[in-house]
Amino acid sequence: MDPDERTDEAVPTRWTPSTVHPDMWVDPDDDPRETGVETLDERGTLLESLRHFRLTVEMKCAGLDAEQMARRSVPPSTMSLLGLVRHMAEDERHFRRMAGEDSPRIYRPPEDRDGDWNGAVADPAVVEDAWRQWRAESEVTDRFIAGFGALGTRTGEAPLREILVAQITEYARHCGHADLLRERIDGRVGQ
């Protein structure tokens, strides 16, 4: 059997609503991630990158129902867009823990280290909770970062700068996963 053939499901047709570049998520003028604001310093650059990747997560999940959000990638992976949102809520807390904050886990109890992925089930209430938690955790992280004057301030395990770069890296990594997950769901592709 050809490895590109799927016998258990229909293969979605690739598509994008972009009219300018067929490989983009949206037309450049409609992309909410592009603000046109020039970043002038390191803090501004890092915070703008974090904002960009957070918004990318939201865009990759836009318009999906609970079943689509919870749809797994490919066996044996438990990865889904819903799991990714839950995972990023956990990661927001993880990075604050690295900086010395006492932030207990939300979805990963000691007996299920993959609870953020495993608990991502096709239930509208689970989806709503994931978005609520992720947005709340992102806001807390933003306030936490704003409380430090200098990025070189050592907090917890490392200087704030290193923690922030690690958080941006984690988002960037998972935005790549989100690209593939979304394309598998309905064929939507883009930057």
Helices and strands as residue ranges (DSSP letters): G 28-30, H 42-61, H 66-70, H 81-98, H 115-118, H 124-146, E 154-155, E 158-159, H 160-186
